[in-house]
Amino acid sequence: MNLYLDIVGGISGDMMLSSLLGLGVNYDRFIEVMSTLSISDEFEISLSQASKGAIGGNKVDVILKEDSSFVHRNLSDIINIIDNSGISSRAKYMARKIFTVLAEAEAKVHLAKVEDVHFHEVGAVDSIVDIIGTAVLIDMLDIETIYCSEIPLGSGFTWSQHGKIPLPAPATLNLLEDMKVRLTNLQAETVTPTGAAILKGLNAKQASNLSMMIKKTSIGCGTKNFDIPNILRAILFQPNDYYIREKLAVLSCNLDDMTGELMGNAMEELFDAGALDVWFSPIMMKKSRPAYKLEVLTTMHQKEAISKAIFEQTTTLGIREQIIDRKSLKRKIRSQKTELGSIRIKEAYLGDKKINQKPEFEDLKALAKKKGVTVRSLNIK
């Protein structure tokens, strides 16, 4: 599934959380996952409804239980919070990436080393919750690719821990390099450093002519009131084109000390673990040793589970990882009655045009065995 962010009034961490929570996630499960953070005793998450202009939507507030807003954490402190939490591996990766690009942007502004940056407001509990919560929700919604509209920027000045600074904040501008922005007449901060870091860290792509099949929409409301609705619209969609486009991972390793029986068993276990495909290729390794290269195709969602299965089922000490883009035909399965019995037919479509169909081979095998004939003798198309 893909996500399109229509940045109407701006984007901030709480607006991102607000919009994502309206896309059909299990809110209780989200709160349960967020409670595994080591700082969970310092905050509560409140979800309510709000209106900006004539448009209503979600409004998330992170309520601090203690005076934790004055705790200044650096990148290492925040990475420890992420790594020691109970969120998924994919969510941890995204959260670390967002905070890393934010630390790099702040370091550039203050002419400091990344490890020496203290985030001040951004290191406060509410911003930590916004960023980690966003990563958790992106993972829960199984979103692979994020797109966004042109980004509206306000102007003026605001106060920070470093004194009065111009808008957009210097760190925000650093984060929005190479992205399309639009200068507005709003005298306010429309894009916060947290909001910009989320776009940058999640590698949001800007596209103006997407063809999409909309699955669900949601609106997140900001805090400020503008002449325009201060909202962020989130649109969950599938590409409306000829192909199914998705990012997959190819995991590989070389094996020179496993028997054929063990490799065959490893293949079965990897398929059971959710691999899309598994194959072995003969290779020659150092010292002229004949060996096999194992390659496993998996979804991004299953990547960590498949990696674990490879380590458990083979003798390898390391796994190579390659992220690829795949285009595949849309498929449908239908049941067809024949003189010998009912079988499943797999149909392939290029857009709306059916270009291929084929009986499921496992059904043909079962039918042939039941009738006491060979698969080759079955004339089913």
Secondary structure as UniProt FT lines:
FT   STRAND          2..7
FT   HELIX           13..20
FT   TURN            21..22
FT   HELIX           27..34
FT   TURN            35..36
FT   TURN            38..39
FT   HELIX           40..42
FT   STRAND          43..52
FT   TURN            53..54
FT   STRAND          55..64
FT   HELIX           68..70
FT   HELIX           75..83
FT   HELIX           89..110
FT   HELIX           114..116
FT   HELIX           120..123
FT   HELIX           125..140
FT   TURN            141..142
FT   STRAND          145..148
FT   STRAND          151..153
FT   STRAND          156..160
FT   TURN            161..162
FT   STRAND          163..167
FT   HELIX           170..175
FT   TURN            176..178
FT   STRAND          181..183
FT   HELIX           193..201
FT   TURN            202..203
FT   STRAND          205..206
FT   STRAND          212..221
FT   STRAND          231..239
FT   STRAND          244..255
FT   HELIX           260..272
FT   TURN            273..274
FT   STRAND          277..285
FT   HELIX           286..288
FT   STRAND          289..299
FT   TURN            300..302
FT   HELIX           303..313
FT   STRAND          320..328
FT   STRAND          330..337
FT   STRAND          342..350
FT   TURN            351..352
FT   STRAND          353..359
FT   HELIX           361..371
FT   HELIX           375..377
//
